Amino acid sequence: MSGDPSIDVPLTEEGEAQARLLGVQLANLPLDACVHTQFSRTRRTAELALEGRRVELRAEPLLDDVKIGELEGQSVEEYRNWKARHDRATPFPGGETLNDTARRYALAYRQLLAAAHSYVLVVCHEIPIRYALNAAAGSTSLDGPQHVIPNAVPYLFDEEALERATAGIEQLTPPRPAA
């Protein structure tokens, strides 16, 4: 598991091929901006997908992966086992809660909605996509019904759908308890 953008985990050859295919899928969209996480692999995905196009690239830390603290570098199985034993309001040891993460994503989406761009490509990991898809669909869970999100597949949101997704995430995520 890698939830720390300072740890470089480069794209594999397969990941690079997926990013180039994403570029083919997006070739006819008039993108005027691209937002990616602080992770080098999302920036590289954006660069490959937008190769030959003049599109502004900008890192957006609010869309970074879950901060998993002491689980950094552990196996996916260890991460999932820990997650299965704890609720969304319990922070990962030395990290953040899933509710904190969801609130970050909602804030990032609010900022996208307020931006002056018409067409924005967002390159991030699967959790912000999953949360947005499920919330936009009116699900009562951010984790379902869509749970498995493949790499480098475009999911299209118009302004109305992104607003619905953002409002849904906010509704499904209780406010942070007062300290």
OpenMM code with the backbone's topology and positions (N, CA, C; nanometers):
from openmm import Vec3, app, unit

residues = "MET SER GLY ASP PRO SER ILE ASP VAL PRO LEU THR GLU GLU GLY GLU ALA GLN ALA ARG LEU LEU GLY VAL GLN LEU ALA ASN LEU PRO LEU ASP ALA CYS VAL HIS THR GLN PHE SER ARG THR ARG ARG THR ALA GLU LEU ALA LEU GLU GLY ARG ARG VAL GLU LEU ARG ALA GLU PRO LEU LEU ASP ASP VAL LYS ILE GLY GLU LEU GLU GLY GLN SER VAL GLU GLU TYR ARG ASN TRP LYS ALA ARG HIS ASP ARG ALA THR PRO PHE PRO GLY GLY GLU THR LEU ASN ASP THR ALA ARG ARG TYR ALA LEU ALA TYR ARG GLN LEU LEU ALA ALA ALA HIS SER TYR VAL LEU VAL VAL CYS HIS GLU ILE PRO ILE ARG TYR ALA LEU ASN ALA ALA ALA GLY SER THR SER LEU ASP GLY PRO GLN HIS VAL ILE PRO ASN ALA VAL PRO TYR LEU PHE ASP GLU GLU ALA LEU GLU ARG ALA THR ALA GLY ILE GLU GLN LEU THR PRO PRO ARG PRO ALA ALA".split()
positions = [
    Vec3(0.0845, -0.1179, 0.0000),
    Vec3(0.0000, 0.0000, 0.0000),
    Vec3(0.0887, 0.1237, 0.0000),
    Vec3(0.0437, 0.2227, -0.0739),
    Vec3(0.1175, 0.3478, -0.0796),
    Vec3(0.0198, 0.4643, -0.0763),
    Vec3(0.0125, 0.5309, 0.0380),
    Vec3(-0.0717, 0.6479, 0.0534),
    Vec3(0.0096, 0.7744, 0.0727),
    Vec3(0.1393, 0.7660, 0.0455),
    Vec3(0.2304, 0.8782, 0.0650),
    Vec3(0.2863, 0.9219, -0.0699),
    Vec3(0.2484, 1.0413, -0.1170),
    Vec3(0.2950, 1.0848, -0.2488),
    Vec3(0.4457, 1.1099, -0.2575),
    Vec3(0.5149, 1.1176, -0.1436),
    Vec3(0.6595, 1.1382, -0.1484),
    Vec3(0.7332, 1.0090, -0.1852),
    Vec3(0.6635, 0.8967, -0.1784),
    Vec3(0.7236, 0.7686, -0.2169),
    Vec3(0.6898, 0.7443, -0.3640),
    Vec3(0.7923, 0.7422, -0.4469),
    Vec3(0.7719, 0.7275, -0.5902),
    Vec3(0.7402, 0.5824, -0.6254),
    Vec3(0.6219, 0.5616, -0.6788),
    Vec3(0.5824, 0.4306, -0.7311),
    Vec3(0.5499, 0.4544, -0.8780),
    Vec3(0.6461, 0.4264, -0.9673),
    Vec3(0.6252, 0.4588, -1.1083),
    Vec3(0.5214, 0.3675, -1.1742),
    Vec3(0.4718, 0.4153, -1.2876),
    Vec3(0.3811, 0.3331, -1.3669),
    Vec3(0.4568, 0.2130, -1.4225),
    Vec3(0.3894, 0.1019, -1.4333),
    Vec3(0.4449, -0.0148, -1.5013),
    Vec3(0.4289, 0.0057, -1.6524),
    Vec3(0.4841, -0.0829, -1.7306),
    Vec3(0.4631, -0.0768, -1.8757),
    Vec3(0.3146, -0.0864, -1.9074),
    Vec3(0.2436, -0.1739, -1.8353),
    Vec3(0.0992, -0.1867, -1.8554),
    Vec3(0.0279, -0.0559, -1.8204),
    Vec3(0.0695, 0.0090, -1.7114),
    Vec3(0.0109, 0.1362, -1.6725),
    Vec3(0.0339, 0.2437, -1.7773),
    Vec3(0.1534, 0.2463, -1.8354),
    Vec3(0.1815, 0.3429, -1.9410),
    Vec3(0.0944, 0.3161, -2.0637),
    Vec3(0.0767, 0.1904, -2.0981),
    Vec3(-0.0095, 0.1558, -2.2118),
    Vec3(-0.1544, 0.1973, -2.1831),
    Vec3(-0.2008, 0.1755, -2.0598),
    Vec3(-0.3366, 0.2158, -2.0219),
    Vec3(-0.3519, 0.3678, -2.0319),
    Vec3(-0.2496, 0.4429, -1.9905),
    Vec3(-0.2545, 0.5891, -1.9970),
    Vec3(-0.2613, 0.6370, -2.1417),
    Vec3(-0.1858, 0.5733, -2.2298),
    Vec3(-0.1909, 0.6118, -2.3717),
    Vec3(-0.3283, 0.5802, -2.4308),
    Vec3(-0.3864, 0.4678, -2.3937),
    Vec3(-0.5208, 0.4336, -2.4409),
    Vec3(-0.6227, 0.5343, -2.3884),
    Vec3(-0.6072, 0.5789, -2.2646),
    Vec3(-0.6934, 0.6831, -2.2106),
    Vec3(-0.6846, 0.8077, -2.2993),
    Vec3(-0.5652, 0.8413, -2.3434),
    Vec3(-0.5462, 0.9548, -2.4326),
    Vec3(-0.6251, 0.9408, -2.5614),
    Vec3(-0.6279, 0.8204, -2.6167),
    Vec3(-0.7068, 0.7947, -2.7380),
    Vec3(-0.8555, 0.8156, -2.7086),
    Vec3(-0.9011, 0.7670, -2.5940),
    Vec3(-1.0420, 0.7801, -2.5572),
    Vec3(-1.0827, 0.9255, -2.5353),
    Vec3(-0.9867, 1.0098, -2.4937),
    Vec3(-1.0158, 1.1499, -2.4633),
    Vec3(-0.9796, 1.2450, -2.5771),
    Vec3(-0.9259, 1.1921, -2.6857),
    Vec3(-0.8696, 1.2748, -2.7926),
    Vec3(-0.9676, 1.3774, -2.8488),
    Vec3(-1.0957, 1.3481, -2.8507),
    Vec3(-1.1929, 1.4378, -2.9116),
    Vec3(-1.2684, 1.5242, -2.8116),
    Vec3(-1.2250, 1.5230, -2.6868),
    Vec3(-1.2839, 1.6118, -2.5868),
    Vec3(-1.2007, 1.7386, -2.5764),
    Vec3(-1.2644, 1.8552, -2.5728),
    Vec3(-1.1906, 1.9820, -2.5664),
    Vec3(-1.1448, 2.0151, -2.4239),
    Vec3(-1.0522, 1.9389, -2.3720),
    Vec3(-1.0047, 1.9592, -2.2348),
    Vec3(-0.9277, 2.0900, -2.2241),
    Vec3(-0.9577, 2.1684, -2.1198),
    Vec3(-0.8819, 2.2913, -2.0992),
    Vec3(-0.8020, 2.2895, -1.9695),
    Vec3(-0.8104, 2.1827, -1.8937),
    Vec3(-0.7296, 2.1693, -1.7722),
    Vec3(-0.7241, 2.0229, -1.7318),
    Vec3(-0.6210, 1.9909, -1.6550),
    Vec3(-0.6073, 1.8566, -1.5983),
    Vec3(-0.5605, 1.8710, -1.4545),
    Vec3(-0.6328, 1.8085, -1.3652),
    Vec3(-0.5987, 1.8058, -1.2240),
    Vec3(-0.5549, 1.6634, -1.1918),
    Vec3(-0.4444, 1.6499, -1.1230),
    Vec3(-0.3956, 1.5176, -1.0824),
    Vec3(-0.3553, 1.5245, -0.9357),
    Vec3(-0.3352, 1.4101, -0.8749),
    Vec3(-0.2923, 1.4056, -0.7359),
    Vec3(-0.1442, 1.4427, -0.7277),
    Vec3(-0.0905, 1.4424, -0.6081),
    Vec3(0.0526, 1.4679, -0.5886),
    Vec3(0.1372, 1.3448, -0.6195),
    Vec3(0.0737, 1.2314, -0.6462),
    Vec3(0.1466, 1.1077, -0.6735),
    Vec3(0.2074, 1.1139, -0.8136),
    Vec3(0.3326, 1.0766, -0.8260),
    Vec3(0.4012, 1.0847, -0.9555),
    Vec3(0.3312, 0.9996, -1.0617),
    Vec3(0.2715, 0.8887, -1.0224),
    Vec3(0.2080, 0.8032, -1.1232),
    Vec3(0.0819, 0.8656, -1.1814),
    Vec3(0.0113, 0.9501, -1.1049),
    Vec3(-0.1054, 1.0157, -1.1650),
    Vec3(-0.0599, 1.1283, -1.2572),
    Vec3(0.0464, 1.1976, -1.2202),
    Vec3(0.0991, 1.3004, -1.3111),
    Vec3(0.1486, 1.2358, -1.4403),
    Vec3(0.2191, 1.1248, -1.4287),
    Vec3(0.2702, 1.0559, -1.5487),
    Vec3(0.1536, 1.0059, -1.6341),
    Vec3(0.0497, 0.9552, -1.5720),
    Vec3(-0.0689, 0.9128, -1.6474),
    Vec3(-0.1257, 1.0304, -1.7253),
    Vec3(-0.1376, 1.1455, -1.6589),
    Vec3(-0.1900, 1.2654, -1.7248),
    Vec3(-0.1001, 1.3060, -1.8419),
    Vec3(0.0309, 1.3058, -1.8195),
    Vec3(0.1229, 1.3447, -1.9269),
    Vec3(0.1092, 1.2534, -2.0485),
    Vec3(0.1013, 1.1233, -2.0245),
    Vec3(0.0890, 1.0294, -2.1359),
    Vec3(-0.0465, 1.0419, -2.2055),
    Vec3(-0.1525, 1.0573, -2.1283),
    Vec3(-0.2865, 1.0673, -2.1861),
    Vec3(-0.3029, 1.1960, -2.2671),
    Vec3(-0.2312, 1.2998, -2.2284),
    Vec3(-0.2457, 1.4303, -2.2943),
    Vec3(-0.1287, 1.4632, -2.3871),
    Vec3(-0.0462, 1.3654, -2.4144),
    Vec3(0.0712, 1.3862, -2.4985),
    Vec3(0.0331, 1.4555, -2.6302),
    Vec3(0.1051, 1.5631, -2.6608),
    Vec3(0.0801, 1.6366, -2.7837),
    Vec3(-0.0294, 1.7420, -2.7734),
    Vec3(-0.0917, 1.7531, -2.6567),
    Vec3(-0.1972, 1.8532, -2.6372),
    Vec3(-0.1495, 1.9602, -2.5409),
    Vec3(-0.2026, 2.0793, -2.5583),
    Vec3(-0.1699, 2.1895, -2.4671),
    Vec3(-0.2812, 2.1994, -2.3633),
    Vec3(-0.2609, 2.1296, -2.2534),
    Vec3(-0.3585, 2.1288, -2.1452),
    Vec3(-0.2839, 2.1589, -2.0159),
    Vec3(-0.3333, 2.2564, -1.9417),
    Vec3(-0.2734, 2.2934, -1.8136),
    Vec3(-0.2813, 2.1757, -1.7163),
    Vec3(-0.1682, 2.1408, -1.6535),
    Vec3(-0.1625, 2.0360, -1.5516),
    Vec3(-0.1460, 2.1019, -1.4156),
    Vec3(-0.2226, 2.0518, -1.3177),
    Vec3(-0.2125, 2.1080, -1.1816),
    Vec3(-0.2314, 1.9969, -1.0792),
    Vec3(-0.1426, 1.9925, -0.9802),
    Vec3(-0.1556, 1.8958, -0.8709),
    Vec3(-0.2623, 1.9446, -0.7731),
    Vec3(-0.3462, 1.8513, -0.7278),
    Vec3(-0.4507, 1.8822, -0.6297),
    Vec3(-0.4381, 1.7846, -0.5130),
    Vec3(-0.3739, 1.8280, -0.4027),
    Vec3(-0.3537, 1.7403, -0.2875),
    Vec3(-0.4832, 1.6883, -0.2251),
    Vec3(-0.5931, 1.7618, -0.2390),
    Vec3(-0.7193, 1.7163, -0.1798),
    Vec3(-0.7666, 1.5844, -0.2401),
    Vec3(-0.7187, 1.5502, -0.3590),
    Vec3(-0.7580, 1.4252, -0.4238),
    Vec3(-0.6595, 1.3111, -0.3986),
    Vec3(-0.5569, 1.3371, -0.3166),
    Vec3(-0.4591, 1.2318, -0.2859),
    Vec3(-0.5275, 1.1122, -0.2211),
    Vec3(-0.4590, 0.9999, -0.2295),
    Vec3(-0.5093, 0.8765, -0.1701),
    Vec3(-0.5224, 0.8913, -0.0183),
    Vec3(-0.5874, 0.7956, 0.0425),
    Vec3(-0.6073, 0.7932, 0.1876),
    Vec3(-0.4709, 0.7924, 0.2564),
    Vec3(-0.4570, 0.8744, 0.3584),
    Vec3(-0.3333, 0.8761, 0.4374),
    Vec3(-0.3418, 0.7606, 0.5375),
    Vec3(-0.2645, 0.6557, 0.5109),
    Vec3(-0.2783, 0.5318, 0.5882),
    Vec3(-0.1726, 0.5156, 0.6973),
    Vec3(-0.0871, 0.6153, 0.7150),
    Vec3(0.0061, 0.6156, 0.8270),
    Vec3(0.0939, 0.4922, 0.8359),
    Vec3(0.0832, 0.4213, 0.9483),
    Vec3(0.1699, 0.3061, 0.9761),
    Vec3(0.1444, 0.1873, 0.8837),
    Vec3(0.0353, 0.1904, 0.8077),
    Vec3(0.0100, 0.0815, 0.7127),
    Vec3(0.0827, 0.1033, 0.5805),
    Vec3(0.1501, 0.2174, 0.5697),
    Vec3(0.2288, 0.2481, 0.4501),
    Vec3(0.3289, 0.1368, 0.4239),
    Vec3(0.3309, 0.0863, 0.3015),
    Vec3(0.4243, -0.0188, 0.2635),
    Vec3(0.3774, -0.1595, 0.2980),
    Vec3(0.2645, -0.1711, 0.3678),
    Vec3(0.2117, -0.3033, 0.4018),
    Vec3(0.1365, -0.3609, 0.2815),
    Vec3(0.0974, -0.4856, 0.2912),
    Vec3(0.0254, -0.5493, 0.1809),
    Vec3(-0.1193, -0.4998, 0.1750),
    Vec3(-0.1800, -0.5144, 0.0585),
    Vec3(-0.3208, -0.4787, 0.0416),
    Vec3(-0.4061, -0.5608, 0.1376),
    Vec3(-0.3699, -0.6871, 0.1589),
    Vec3(-0.4443, -0.7740, 0.2505),
    Vec3(-0.4410, -0.7190, 0.3935),
    Vec3(-0.3240, -0.6725, 0.4393),
    Vec3(-0.3140, -0.6157, 0.5743),
    Vec3(-0.3994, -0.4889, 0.5858),
    Vec3(-0.3954, -0.4062, 0.4829),
    Vec3(-0.4785, -0.2850, 0.4796),
    Vec3(-0.6263, -0.3223, 0.4879),
    Vec3(-0.6688, -0.4159, 0.4050),
    Vec3(-0.8105, -0.4561, 0.4044),
    Vec3(-0.8518, -0.5200, 0.5362),
    Vec3(-0.7645, -0.5983, 0.5963),
    Vec3(-0.7956, -0.6593, 0.7268),
    Vec3(-0.8146, -0.5515, 0.8334),
    Vec3(-0.7254, -0.4526, 0.8353),
    Vec3(-0.7387, -0.3441, 0.9326),
    Vec3(-0.8699, -0.2706, 0.9076),
    Vec3(-0.8964, -0.2375, 0.7829),
    Vec3(-1.0162, -0.1620, 0.7459),
    Vec3(-1.1443, -0.2380, 0.7839),
    Vec3(-1.1437, -0.3697, 0.7686),
    Vec3(-1.2624, -0.4513, 0.8003),
    Vec3(-1.2931, -0.4511, 0.9501),
    Vec3(-1.1926, -0.4261, 1.0336),
    Vec3(-1.2107, -0.4285, 1.1796),
    Vec3(-1.2426, -0.2914, 1.2376),
    Vec3(-1.2470, -0.1883, 1.1542),
    Vec3(-1.2676, -0.0521, 1.2035),
    Vec3(-1.3730, 0.0195, 1.1209),
    Vec3(-1.4364, 0.1195, 1.1811),
    Vec3(-1.5378, 0.1957, 1.1067),
    Vec3(-1.4725, 0.3153, 1.0373),
    Vec3(-1.5501, 0.3860, 0.9593),
    Vec3(-1.5019, 0.4980, 0.8783),
    Vec3(-1.4524, 0.6163, 0.9627),
    Vec3(-1.4928, 0.6214, 1.0894),
    Vec3(-1.4547, 0.7333, 1.1768),
    Vec3(-1.3266, 0.7051, 1.2551),
    Vec3(-1.2705, 0.5853, 1.2419),
    Vec3(-1.1477, 0.5492, 1.3126),
    Vec3(-1.0283, 0.5785, 1.2234),
    Vec3(-0.9333, 0.6587, 1.2710),
    Vec3(-0.8176, 0.6890, 1.1863),
    Vec3(-0.7257, 0.5688, 1.1697),
    Vec3(-0.6683, 0.5572, 1.0512),
    Vec3(-0.5623, 0.4589, 1.0320),
    Vec3(-0.4505, 0.4959, 1.1294),
    Vec3(-0.3780, 0.3988, 1.1850),
    Vec3(-0.2726, 0.4316, 1.2815),
    Vec3(-0.1728, 0.5309, 1.2215),
    Vec3(-0.1693, 0.6514, 1.2764),
    Vec3(-0.0817, 0.7550, 1.2240),
    Vec3(-0.1325, 0.8195, 1.0959),
    Vec3(-0.2588, 0.7928, 1.0609),
    Vec3(-0.3146, 0.8458, 0.9371),
    Vec3(-0.4459, 0.9182, 0.9604),
    Vec3(-0.5316, 0.9159, 0.8625),
    Vec3(-0.6595, 0.9845, 0.8700),
    Vec3(-0.7750, 0.8847, 0.8650),
    Vec3(-0.8948, 0.9323, 0.8923),
    Vec3(-1.0138, 0.8479, 0.8832),
    Vec3(-1.0639, 0.8477, 0.7390),
    Vec3(-1.1432, 0.7488, 0.7058),
    Vec3(-1.2065, 0.7463, 0.5733),
    Vec3(-1.3065, 0.8614, 0.5606),
    Vec3(-1.3681, 0.9012, 0.6710),
    Vec3(-1.4576, 1.0174, 0.6671),
    Vec3(-1.3799, 1.1448, 0.6360),
    Vec3(-1.2600, 1.1610, 0.6956),
    Vec3(-1.1759, 1.2771, 0.6643),
    Vec3(-1.1400, 1.2776, 0.5157),
    Vec3(-1.1078, 1.1602, 0.4642),
    Vec3(-1.0736, 1.1477, 0.3229),
    Vec3(-1.1915, 1.1892, 0.2356),
    Vec3(-1.3096, 1.1401, 0.2677),
    Vec3(-1.4293, 1.1739, 0.1891),
    Vec3(-1.4556, 1.3240, 0.1922),
    Vec3(-1.4371, 1.3852, 0.3088),
    Vec3(-1.4558, 1.5308, 0.3180),
    Vec3(-1.3549, 1.6049, 0.2299),
    Vec3(-1.2313, 1.5555, 0.2241),
    Vec3(-1.1294, 1.6149, 0.1358),
    Vec3(-1.1751, 1.6081, -0.0099),
    Vec3(-1.2252, 1.4896, -0.0493),
    Vec3(-1.2700, 1.4717, -0.1881),
    Vec3(-1.3865, 1.5649, -0.2199),
    Vec3(-1.4810, 1.5772, -0.1279),
    Vec3(-1.5948, 1.6671, -0.1508),
    Vec3(-1.5463, 1.8111, -0.1677),
    Vec3(-1.4497, 1.8519, -0.0875),
    Vec3(-1.3944, 1.9868, -0.0998),
    Vec3(-1.3266, 2.0055, -0.2361),
    Vec3(-1.2520, 1.9060, -0.2794),
    Vec3(-1.1875, 1.9139, -0.4118),
    Vec3(-1.2917, 1.9269, -0.5213),
    Vec3(-1.3995, 1.8491, -0.5117),
    Vec3(-1.5056, 1.8574, -0.6126),
    Vec3(-1.5748, 1.9935, -0.6078),
    Vec3(-1.5957, 2.0485, -0.4881),
    Vec3(-1.6542, 2.1829, -0.4756),
    Vec3(-1.5645, 2.2850, -0.5474),
    Vec3(-1.4342, 2.2710, -0.5302),
    Vec3(-1.3412, 2.3637, -0.5960),
    Vec3(-1.3464, 2.3482, -0.7478),
    Vec3(-1.3594, 2.2246, -0.7965),
    Vec3(-1.3729, 2.2033, -0.9412),
    Vec3(-1.5003, 2.2685, -0.9933),
    Vec3(-1.6084, 2.2545, -0.9180),
    Vec3(-1.7350, 2.3155, -0.9597),
    Vec3(-1.7248, 2.4678, -0.9657),
    Vec3(-1.6433, 2.5264, -0.8801),
    Vec3(-1.6292, 2.6723, -0.8761),
    Vec3(-1.5267, 2.7250, -0.9768),
    Vec3(-1.4479, 2.6370, -1.0358),
    Vec3(-1.3420, 2.6784, -1.1280),
    Vec3(-1.4008, 2.7287, -1.2599),
    Vec3(-1.3210, 2.8042, -1.3317),
    Vec3(-1.3660, 2.8652, -1.4570),
    Vec3(-1.3445, 2.7757, -1.5788),
    Vec3(-1.3113, 2.6509, -1.5582),
    Vec3(-1.2863, 2.5600, -1.6710),
    Vec3(-1.4164, 2.4969, -1.7206),
    Vec3(-1.4169, 2.4643, -1.8497),
    Vec3(-1.5323, 2.3962, -1.9083),
    Vec3(-1.5171, 2.2449, -1.9028),
    Vec3(-1.3989, 2.1949, -1.9420),
    Vec3(-1.3741, 2.0513, -1.9471),
    Vec3(-1.2447, 2.0206, -1.8744),
    Vec3(-1.2550, 1.9460, -1.7654),
    Vec3(-1.1384, 1.9156, -1.6826),
    Vec3(-1.1211, 1.7646, -1.6745),
    Vec3(-0.9998, 1.7194, -1.6979),
    Vec3(-0.9638, 1.5805, -1.6752),
    Vec3(-0.9088, 1.5713, -1.5343),
    Vec3(-0.9621, 1.4788, -1.4546),
    Vec3(-0.9107, 1.4548, -1.3199),
    Vec3(-0.8454, 1.3167, -1.3215),
    Vec3(-0.7184, 1.3122, -1.2871),
    Vec3(-0.6458, 1.1857, -1.2811),
    Vec3(-0.6149, 1.1592, -1.1336),
    Vec3(-0.6817, 1.0583, -1.0803),
    Vec3(-0.6672, 1.0257, -0.9382),
    Vec3(-0.6746, 0.8752, -0.9211),
    Vec3(-0.6741, 0.8309, -0.7986),
    Vec3(-0.6851, 0.6877, -0.7693),
    Vec3(-0.8317, 0.6481, -0.7613),
    Vec3(-0.8571, 0.5241, -0.7327),
    Vec3(-0.9936, 0.4723, -0.7441),
    Vec3(-1.0909, 0.5201, -0.6371),
    Vec3(-1.0472, 0.5517, -0.5182),
    Vec3(-1.1412, 0.5839, -0.4108),
    Vec3(-1.2210, 0.7115, -0.4399),
    Vec3(-1.1591, 0.8226, -0.4837),
    Vec3(-1.2413, 0.9404, -0.5134),
    Vec3(-1.3400, 0.9161, -0.6282),
    Vec3(-1.3021, 0.8317, -0.7220),
    Vec3(-1.3935, 0.7979, -0.8323),
    Vec3(-1.5097, 0.7153, -0.7783),
    Vec3(-1.4776, 0.6133, -0.6998),
    Vec3(-1.5810, 0.5268, -0.6427),
    Vec3(-1.6801, 0.6079, -0.5603),
    Vec3(-1.6282, 0.6939, -0.4728),
    Vec3(-1.7161, 0.7759, -0.3894),
    Vec3(-1.8064, 0.8641, -0.4759),
    Vec3(-1.7502, 0.9263, -0.5793),
    Vec3(-1.8292, 1.0147, -0.6660),
    Vec3(-1.9348, 0.9364, -0.7434),
    Vec3(-1.8981, 0.8221, -0.7989),
    Vec3(-1.9950, 0.7414, -0.8742),
    Vec3(-2.1116, 0.6989, -0.7860),
    Vec3(-2.0801, 0.6480, -0.6684),
    Vec3(-2.1849, 0.5979, -0.5797),
    Vec3(-2.2718, 0.7104, -0.5254),
    Vec3(-2.2103, 0.8204, -0.4873),
    Vec3(-2.2876, 0.9330, -0.4342),
    Vec3(-2.3755, 0.9947, -0.5428),
    Vec3(-2.3238, 1.0086, -0.6643),
    Vec3(-2.4033, 1.0656, -0.7739),
    Vec3(-2.5230, 0.9784, -0.8072),
    Vec3(-2.5079, 0.8483, -0.7875),
    Vec3(-2.6169, 0.7546, -0.8164),
    Vec3(-2.7195, 0.7483, -0.7034),
    Vec3(-2.6934, 0.8190, -0.5926),
    Vec3(-2.7862, 0.8197, -0.4810),
    Vec3(-2.7709, 0.7033, -0.3860),
    Vec3(-2.6573, 0.6344, -0.3919),
    Vec3(-2.6337, 0.5213, -0.3027),
    Vec3(-2.6289, 0.5683, -0.1572),
    Vec3(-2.6599, 0.4779, -0.0673),
    Vec3(-2.6489, 0.5078, 0.0757),
    Vec3(-2.5113, 0.4688, 0.1298),
    Vec3(-2.4214, 0.4263, 0.0394),
    Vec3(-2.2852, 0.3884, 0.0781),
    Vec3(-2.1867, 0.4438, -0.0235),
    Vec3(-2.0797, 0.5025, 0.0236),
    Vec3(-1.9760, 0.5501, -0.0670),
    Vec3(-1.8995, 0.4345, -0.1302),
    Vec3(-1.9062, 0.3171, -0.0676),
    Vec3(-1.8320, 0.2016, -0.1168),
    Vec3(-1.9113, 0.1112, -0.2102),
    Vec3(-2.0352, 0.1444, -0.2409),
    Vec3(-2.1117, 0.0572, -0.3291),
    Vec3(-2.2330, 0.1280, -0.3840),
    Vec3(-2.2905, 0.0785, -0.4871),
    Vec3(-2.2680, -0.0532, -0.5467),
    Vec3(-2.1409, -0.0639, -0.6306),
    Vec3(-2.0906, 0.0487, -0.6860),
    Vec3(-1.9661, 0.0420, -0.7629),
    Vec3(-1.8504, 0.0300, -0.6647),
    Vec3(-1.7748, -0.0766, -0.6761),
    Vec3(-1.6630, -0.0932, -0.5841),
    Vec3(-1.5305, -0.1138, -0.6571),
    Vec3(-1.5328, -0.1889, -0.7637),
    Vec3(-1.4098, -0.2148, -0.8378),
    Vec3(-1.4008, -0.1131, -0.9515),
    Vec3(-1.3000, -0.0291, -0.9453),
    Vec3(-1.2802, 0.0771, -1.0436),
    Vec3(-1.1513, 0.0452, -1.1204),
    Vec3(-1.1627, 0.0137, -1.2497),
    Vec3(-1.0413, -0.0188, -1.3261),
    Vec3(-0.9534, 0.1045, -1.3495),
    Vec3(-0.8264, 0.0803, -1.3750),
    Vec3(-0.7304, 0.1880, -1.3997),
    Vec3(-0.7522, 0.2521, -1.5362),
    Vec3(-0.7293, 0.3841, -1.5416),
    Vec3(-0.7249, 0.4614, -1.6665),
    Vec3(-0.8515, 0.4458, -1.7517),
    Vec3(-0.9650, 0.4434, -1.6864),
    Vec3(-1.0945, 0.4393, -1.7553),
    Vec3(-1.1640, 0.5721, -1.7283),
    Vec3(-1.2105, 0.6405, -1.8335),
    Vec3(-1.2758, 0.7696, -1.8099),
    Vec3(-1.4183, 0.7537, -1.7569),
    Vec3(-1.4495, 0.8297, -1.6538),
    Vec3(-1.5851, 0.8399, -1.6000),
    Vec3(-1.6260, 0.9850, -1.6189),
    Vec3(-1.7352, 1.0073, -1.6901),
    Vec3(-1.7748, 1.1426, -1.7266),
    Vec3(-1.8799, 1.1974, -1.6318),
    Vec3(-1.8556, 1.3189, -1.5838),
    Vec3(-1.9484, 1.3904, -1.4964),
    Vec3(-1.9702, 1.5279, -1.5566),
    Vec3(-2.0954, 1.5612, -1.5835),
    Vec3(-2.1224, 1.7006, -1.6166),
    Vec3(-2.1371, 1.7767, -1.4854),
    Vec3(-2.1626, 1.9061, -1.4935),
    Vec3(-2.1695, 1.9877, -1.3722),
    Vec3(-2.2774, 1.9375, -1.2762),
    Vec3(-2.3935, 1.9013, -1.3310),
    Vec3(-2.5044, 1.8532, -1.2474),
    Vec3(-2.4677, 1.7231, -1.1756),
    Vec3(-2.4044, 1.6317, -1.2468),
    Vec3(-2.3657, 1.5041, -1.1856),
    Vec3(-2.2582, 1.5233, -1.0794),
    Vec3(-2.1622, 1.6141, -1.1053),
    Vec3(-2.0585, 1.6379, -1.0054),
    Vec3(-2.1167, 1.7054, -0.8818),
    Vec3(-2.2136, 1.7934, -0.9015),
    Vec3(-2.2822, 1.8554, -0.7868),
    Vec3(-2.3559, 1.7484, -0.7059),
    Vec3(-2.4238, 1.6580, -0.7745),
    Vec3(-2.4964, 1.5492, -0.7073),
    Vec3(-2.3985, 1.4597, -0.6304),
    Vec3(-2.2852, 1.4299, -0.6935),
    Vec3(-2.1831, 1.3471, -0.6282),
    Vec3(-2.1298, 1.4162, -0.5035),
    Vec3(-2.0985, 1.5435, -0.5160),
    Vec3(-2.0429, 1.6191, -0.4037),
    Vec3(-2.1425, 1.6269, -0.2887),
    Vec3(-2.2657, 1.6609, -0.3211),
    Vec3(-2.3699, 1.6688, -0.2174),
    Vec3(-2.3907, 1.5329, -0.1516),
    Vec3(-2.3863, 1.4262, -0.2310),
    Vec3(-2.4034, 1.2913, -0.1758),
    Vec3(-2.2906, 1.2533, -0.0812),
    Vec3(-2.1670, 1.2855, -0.1196),
    Vec3(-2.0528, 1.2575, -0.0316),
    Vec3(-2.0682, 1.3347, 0.0984),
    Vec3(-2.1045, 1.4614, 0.0870),
    Vec3(-2.1219, 1.5445, 0.2073),
    Vec3(-2.2334, 1.4892, 0.2965),
    Vec3(-2.3403, 1.4433, 0.2358),
    Vec3(-2.4526, 1.3892, 0.3127),
    Vec3(-2.4160, 1.2585, 0.3830),
    Vec3(-2.3348, 1.1759, 0.3166),
    Vec3(-2.2977, 1.0451, 0.3725),
    Vec3(-2.1792, 1.0513, 0.4686),
    Vec3(-2.1186, 1.1688, 0.4823),
    Vec3(-2.0021, 1.1841, 0.5685),
    Vec3(-2.0357, 1.2772, 0.6828),
    Vec3(-2.0475, 1.2242, 0.8028),
    Vec3(-2.0806, 1.3105, 0.9168),
    Vec3(-1.9717, 1.4140, 0.9420),
    Vec3(-2.0094, 1.5297, 0.9964),
    Vec3(-1.9081, 1.6304, 1.0290),
    Vec3(-1.8056, 1.5744, 1.1266),
    Vec3(-1.6861, 1.6296, 1.1201),
    Vec3(-1.5794, 1.5884, 1.2104),
    Vec3(-1.6176, 1.6244, 1.3529),
    Vec3(-1.6025, 1.5319, 1.4476),
    Vec3(-1.6351, 1.5629, 1.5876),
    Vec3(-1.5477, 1.6762, 1.6407),
    Vec3(-1.6040, 1.7573, 1.7244),
    Vec3(-1.5286, 1.8673, 1.7859),
    Vec3(-1.4194, 1.8102, 1.8750),
    Vec3(-1.3037, 1.8737, 1.8730),
    Vec3(-1.1895, 1.8247, 1.9521),
    Vec3(-1.2019, 1.8636, 2.0969),
] * unit.nanometer
topology = app.Topology()
chain = topology.addChain("A")
for resn in residues:
    res = topology.addResidue(resn, chain)
    for name in ("N", "CA", "C"):
        topology.addAtom(name, app.Element.getBySymbol(name[0]), res)
